[in-house]
Structures are given as structure tokens and as C-alpha cells.
């Protein structure tokens, strides 16, 4: 399937979803689910156009992006470093492992009271919650990826005289990159959930704060504007992480869907019998020509 056809299918699926939304809400369909309470697509579009023309929307957007990027970058650095340390050092695993495993099941949004008490400003508390949300997926993925590396690579580097840092830079980090970026992809999504929730609880600006304020004044079209904005921002940042991961792991073998479709056809063509005029069996070749 060509790239343009795939893009066309994606656009068509999105258009179909919007069409169903517009149809159900404009007809006030109430069959268990109360679509009559929902704003229509046109109402949300008008609200979106109104918000885009105002300065508050862009201020909220910048605040949320600043918080998410700051917390996520901190979580990426700390998560990768801690994951490699715990996976490579038994002492670090014994010292940090129990504490990390006790804190890890606690939802990051449940740390809002801790952030309020610990940090002098709400801004720092929201960044802390965002960082905590992304830290553990990155940590766990990095730890498993490092432990899954084959020891042969490290032994080969050490045989050629490489030290600990050479092994780390040439074997551990490159080999664990696919797992690390898997954790980063999960972490960026969890970070958006927590930063929006934190903004709703204790924020003063941001997309989450504005969405909650619109809900309190029963402005549902603007609530959906906030929801759409959150979805688009999450999609853009997740795509950016995925593209960066693909770029940094280009040396890995990849199998595309098109290649997978061609394999059965190539195999069937290879296994098909040749025409009788060109058939040559081993039995027909003289013994002195066999290698």
C-alpha cells in the first residue's frame, strides 16, 4: 500500500468520526448515551476559531508545553541513567531497587499534595509531577533493555581493550536504544495525562486549567476545544519522540508491510516449477561439472 493511500485512509477515518459526531449531536440522539448534551462539531469549530483569535489560548499552550517538555526531559535523563545504573550494578539495585519499587505503583497525580507541600511554587510542583509520571516507564524499559543485551558484545569490546566507559558508549546505550525509546513513547503519553490533571487541580494557567474553568461555567464547546488541543499536542509530541527514535536506530533491520506483502509472492515465484525447456536437474549434469 502506497504512502499516499495510507494517509488518505487516515484522513477518511477521522472525517468519518467527525461526521458521526455531527450526525448524532445534531439529531439529538438519546439511546442510553445522551448525545443531545454534546456540542456539535460546528459549535466546537466556532469556539475553536474564537479561542485561536485570543491571547489566552496561546499563553495556555506555551505554559503547558513548557511544563511537559521540562518534566519529560528531566525524566528522560534521570530514567535512562537510573535504569542503566540499576541494571549494571548489584549494589545500586540493592540500594535503589526496593525504594523505586515501592514508589512506582503510586500514581503520579496522587503526589499533588506532596508537590504542594514540598515545592514553593505551583509551577515547580507541576513539573515534578510530570517528571515523576514519565520517569518510571523510562526507568523500567531501560532496565529491561540493558539486562536483555547479549554478553558477547561486551566481551568483544573488553577483549579489544575497551574499558567500562567504552562498553557503556559502544554496547550498552546503542543496544538498549529501542527499549529506551519504547519507554519514552509511553512516558510522554503518561506525562500529558498528569500535567493536565495537575493543571486542573493546582495550576493557574495551561490547557488543563482552562479546560476545567470552562467546565465550571458550563461552557461545553470550549471544554471540547481544550480536549481537542490536548489530543493534538499529545499526538505531536508522541510522533516527535517516535521519529527521533527511528532516526537514532536506523541501523536496526526493519520490515515494512510492503516487504511483508512481497515475501509470500517472491517465495511462491521461487518455488514455482521452471518451464520444461529450461529445466535442468542435478542428475543431468555430468559428474565432472559438479562442484
N, C-alpha and C positions, 0 to 999 in steps of 0.2 A: 504494500500500500504506500503510495507516494506521500510526501510530507504535506503537500497542499491538501490532499484529500483528508488526511488526518485532522488538519486544522479546520477544515470545513465541517467535519463531523463534530468537533468540539464546539464550534460556534453554533451549529444546529442544535446540539443538545442543550446549550444554555438558552438559546432562543425558545426552544420548546418548553423549558421550565418556566421562563418568564411568561410565555403565552398561557400556560395552565394556571399560573398565579393570577394573571389578569382576568382570565375567564371565571375562575372560582370566586374571586372577590367582587367583580363587577356584577355577577348574578346573585350575590349574597347567599351562596350555598351553605346550608347548615345541616349536614348529615353527620351527626356526632361531633365532628370538628366544625368549629364556628368560624368559617371564613368571612362571614359578614362583619366580624370585628377587625379584620385585617384591612390596612390601606391598600389601594390598588397600585399597580406598577406605575401608572401615570401620576398618581398623587406622590409617590416616593420620588419619582423623577423630578417633579416640580419642586419638592422640598430640597432635593439634592442640588438643583440649579440655584436655588436661593441661598443654600449654605456655601456653595462654591464662590459666590459673589461677595461673601462677608469675610472679614479678617479673622474671626474667631475659629473658623474651621481650620485654617492653615496653622494657626497658633497651636490648636489642639493636636494637629497632625505632627507638627515638629516636636512637641513635647513628648508624645507617645513614642515617636521614632528614636528620639534621644535616649529615653529610658530603656527601650528594648535593646538598642544597639550597645549601650554601655553595659547593661547587665549581661547580655549574651556574650559579648567579647570577654568580659571577666570570667564568665562561666566556662568559655571555651579554653582559655589559658589554664585556669585552675583545674578544670576537669581533666584535660589531657595530661597535665603534669602529675596530678594526684593518681590518675589511673595507671600511668607508666610506673610511678614510684611504688604503688601497692603491688603491681604485677611483677615487678623485678626485684623487690626487696622483701624478704620474710619479716625483717624487723619492722618495716613500715606497715606491712599487712597486720602484724600483731598489735601495733600501737594504734593505727588509724582504723583498721577494719571494723572492730566492734562499734566504735563511735559512729562511723559512717552508716553502718547497717541499722543502727537504732534510729538515726535521724532521717534516713532515706524514706521510710514509709510515711512520714509526716507530710501532708500536702503543703506546698509552699504557701498557699493562701491562708493556711492556718497559722502562719508565722506573722501575720499582720500585727497582732498585739505585741509580739516580741520586737518587731521593727519599730513600732511606735514608742516603746519604752527604751529601746537601745540607741536609736539614732536621733540627733537633734532636729532634723527636718523630715518632712514627709517625702521629699524628693529622694533623699538618701535611702529611706525605708523602702520605697517602691523599687529602686534599683537593686537593693538587697534581695527583695522577694523575687524579682525577675532573674537575678543571678542564681539564686538557690533553685529555682524551678528548672533551669537548664543545666545546672551543674551535675546533678545525679545521672541523667541519661548519658551525658558525655563521659562521665566517670566510668559507669558500668560498661558502656560499649568499648571504651579504650582499654579497660582492664581485660575484658574477654578477648579483644583483638590481639593484644600483646601476648597473652598466655597461649593463644592458638598458633603463634608463629612456630615454624619448624626449627629445631635447634641446629640443623645442618648449616643454615645460613650464618648464624652467629659463629659456629665453629670454623667455618671457612674464613671469615674475616679475622678471627683470632689467630688462625694458622698463618695468615699472611702478615701478622704483626700488628693488627689493629687493636687498640685499647678499648676501654669502656665507652668513651665518647664517640669513637669511630663506629662501634657497634650500634650505639643509640642513633646516630645520624644516618648510617648506611643500611641498617637492617630493621631496627625496631620501629622507628617512626614511619619510614616508607611502607613497610609491610603491614602496619596497623592502620594506614590511612583509610581504606574502605570502611573498616569498623568505626573509626573515629568520625567520619562524615555521616555514617548512619546515626550515631548518637547526636551529632549536631543537627541533623534534619529533625529528629524527634524533639530535641531541646528547643529549637526555635519555635515550634508549634506550642509546646507547653509554656514557653515564656510569654507568648501572646495571651494565652488564657489567663495567666497570673497577673500580668501587668494591667490588663483591662479590669480584672476583678479588684486589684489593689487600687486602681484609679477610682473605681466606683465606691470603694469603702473609705479611702483616706486621701484621695487626690484632690487637687484644686483646679487642675487643667488636664487636658488629654481627651482622647476619643472616648475612653470608658467613662470618665467623669461627665462628659457632655451627654452621652447616651443615657446615663442614669438620671441626669437632670431633666432631660426631655421626657423620660418615663414618669417622673414625679409630677409633671404638669400635664400628663396625658396627651402628649404630642407624638402620636404613634408614627406618622410619616417620618419625623426626624429621628425617632428611635431606629427605624429601619435604615435610615441614612447612615447612622452610626454602625449598625450591624454590617451593612454592605462595605463600609470603609474598613472595618476590622477584617472582614474576609479578604478584601483585595490586598491590604497590607500584609496579612499572613501569607497569602499566595505569592506575592512578590518576594518577600524575604526568604521563604522556603525554596522558591525557584532559584534565587541567587545562591543559596548555600549548596543546592544540588549541582548547579552549573560549575561552581568553584570546585566541588568535589570531583566532578568529571574531568575538569581541566588538570587537576593535580594528580589524577590517577589515569592519565591517558595511556600509560604503559601497560595497564591491565588488559587482558584479552576480553573482548566484548562480542556478544552475539545479538544481532538485531533481529527483529521479527521478520524482516525481509530475507535475511540469510537463513533463518529457520524455515521459512516457506520454501526456499530453493533447495534445501538439503534433500527432502524426500524426492523431488523431481530429478535431482542430479543422481541420486542413488538408483532410482528406477531406470534412468537412462543408462547408467553404467552397468546395471545388471541385465539389461535387455540383450538378447542374442544378436550377434552381428549377421549381416546378410551372408548367405551361403557362398557367394563368390569370393568373399574376403575372409572366410573362416579358416583359421589355421590352428590346429591343436598341437600340443607338445609331441604327441605320438607321430605326427607327420614330419617333424623336424629331424634331420639326420643327427646321429649321436655325436658326431664331431663338431656340431654347431651349438650343442647345449653347453651352457656355462654354469 
